[in-house]
Amino acid sequence: MPERDWSTFACPNPDCSRYRQPGGTNIRPHGWSSKQRGIRCLRCTCCGKNFSERTGTPLFRTQLPQQTVLHIAEHLVEGNGMRPTSRLCGVSLNTVLRIAHRVGDHAQEFHEQMVQHVQVNQVQVDEAWAFVGKKGQTL
């Protein structure tokens, strides 16, 4: 099995000098959290913090296989309800609710990080004006 590249991971410890800085050589494998599921434990060599490779993802602290979580998220994105999603994925309703909450929080955090630097120079309101204009003509 080829050696995995751990440089895409970053230390989750806010007190570490390499906090949230991927691309370094400070992350090393440090055993297994669940060998049968293949969840690796990692260690930051700068601060000595141990963490799971799922830290900072919707998969953190869940025993579900990654594919099951992805199927749940896909069903919810397609507009399926919570109960139908639980039946289709073979999990309980509470599991679907928990995964939906985690995925939603993760998406919101990602959105806030990525959109905070967007500067709008121009806004086109043609659609809104057409709607308002039509309403005004009928008065």
C-alpha positions as CSV (number, residue, x, y, z in Angstrom):
1,M,0.0,0.0,0.0
2,P,1.5,3.4,-1.0
3,E,2.4,5.9,1.8
4,R,-0.4,8.5,2.2
5,D,0.4,12.2,2.0
6,W,-0.4,13.8,5.4
7,S,0.6,17.3,4.2
8,T,-3.0,18.1,3.4
9,F,-3.9,17.9,7.1
10,A,-3.4,20.8,9.6
11,C,-3.1,20.9,13.4
12,P,-6.5,21.6,15.1
13,N,-4.8,23.0,18.2
14,P,-5.3,26.8,18.5
15,D,-2.2,27.1,20.7
16,C,0.1,25.5,18.0
17,S,2.3,27.5,15.8
18,R,1.1,25.4,12.8
19,Y,-2.6,25.8,13.6
20,R,-4.8,25.4,10.5
21,Q,-1.7,25.5,8.2
22,P,-1.7,22.5,5.9
23,G,1.3,21.7,3.7
24,G,3.9,21.2,6.5
25,T,5.8,18.2,7.6
26,N,4.5,18.4,11.2
27,I,1.7,15.9,10.8
28,R,2.5,12.2,11.3
29,P,0.4,9.0,11.6
30,H,0.0,7.9,15.2
31,G,-2.0,4.6,15.1
32,W,-5.7,3.8,14.4
33,S,-8.9,5.0,16.0
34,S,-10.8,2.2,14.4
35,K,-8.6,-0.1,12.3
36,Q,-11.6,-2.0,10.8
37,R,-13.0,1.4,9.5
38,G,-9.5,2.7,8.5
39,I,-9.7,5.9,10.6
40,R,-6.2,7.1,11.3
41,C,-5.0,9.0,14.4
42,L,-2.5,11.7,13.6
43,R,-0.1,13.7,15.7
44,C,1.3,17.2,15.3
45,T,5.1,17.1,16.0
46,C,5.1,20.8,16.9
47,C,2.7,20.7,19.8
48,G,2.2,17.0,20.4
49,K,-1.6,17.1,19.9
50,N,-3.2,13.8,18.8
51,F,-6.3,14.0,16.6
52,S,-8.4,12.0,14.1
53,E,-8.1,12.4,10.4
54,R,-11.8,13.1,10.5
55,T,-11.4,16.1,12.8
56,G,-13.0,19.2,11.3
57,T,-15.3,17.2,9.0
58,P,-18.9,16.1,9.3
59,L,-17.6,12.6,9.8
60,F,-15.9,13.5,13.2
61,R,-17.0,11.3,16.1
62,T,-19.3,9.1,14.0
63,Q,-18.9,5.4,13.4
64,L,-20.8,5.5,10.1
65,P,-18.9,4.6,7.0
66,Q,-18.0,7.5,4.8
67,Q,-20.2,6.3,2.0
68,T,-23.3,6.2,4.2
69,V,-22.8,9.8,5.3
70,L,-22.3,10.8,1.6
71,H,-25.5,9.0,0.6
72,I,-27.5,10.8,3.4
73,A,-26.1,14.2,2.3
74,E,-26.9,13.4,-1.4
75,H,-30.5,12.5,-0.6
76,L,-31.0,15.7,1.5
77,V,-29.4,17.8,-1.2
78,E,-31.8,16.3,-3.8
79,G,-34.7,17.5,-1.6
80,N,-35.7,14.2,0.0
81,G,-37.2,14.5,3.5
82,M,-35.6,13.2,6.7
83,R,-37.8,10.1,7.1
84,P,-37.5,9.0,3.4
85,T,-33.7,9.5,3.6
86,S,-33.5,7.4,6.8
87,R,-35.5,4.6,5.0
88,L,-33.4,4.8,1.8
89,C,-30.1,4.8,3.6
90,G,-31.0,2.2,6.3
91,V,-30.3,4.4,9.3
92,S,-32.5,5.9,12.0
93,L,-34.2,9.2,11.8
94,N,-32.0,10.6,14.6
95,T,-28.9,9.7,12.6
96,V,-30.2,11.6,9.5
97,L,-31.0,14.6,11.7
98,R,-27.6,14.6,13.3
99,I,-25.8,14.2,10.0
100,A,-27.9,17.0,8.4
101,H,-27.0,19.3,11.3
102,R,-23.3,18.5,11.0
103,V,-23.2,18.9,7.3
104,G,-25.1,22.1,7.4
105,D,-22.8,23.6,10.0
106,H,-19.8,22.5,8.0
107,A,-21.2,24.0,4.8
108,Q,-22.0,27.3,6.6
109,E,-18.5,27.6,8.0
110,F,-17.0,26.9,4.6
111,H,-19.2,29.4,3.0
112,E,-18.3,32.1,5.6
113,Q,-14.6,31.5,5.1
114,M,-14.8,31.6,1.3
115,V,-17.2,34.4,0.8
116,Q,-15.8,36.9,3.3
117,H,-13.4,38.3,0.8
118,V,-15.8,38.8,-2.1
119,Q,-16.2,42.5,-3.0
120,V,-19.2,43.3,-5.2
121,N,-18.6,46.1,-7.7
122,Q,-21.8,45.9,-9.6
123,V,-25.3,44.5,-9.0
124,Q,-27.9,43.9,-11.7
125,V,-31.5,44.0,-10.6
126,D,-33.1,43.6,-14.1
127,E,-35.3,40.6,-12.9
128,A,-36.5,42.5,-9.8
129,W,-37.3,45.6,-11.8
130,A,-39.2,43.6,-14.4
131,F,-41.3,42.2,-11.6
132,V,-41.9,45.5,-9.9
133,G,-42.5,47.2,-13.3
134,K,-45.2,44.7,-14.1
135,K,-46.9,45.2,-10.8
136,G,-46.8,49.0,-11.3
137,Q,-48.4,48.8,-14.7
138,T,-51.5,47.0,-13.5
139,L,-52.3,49.7,-10.9
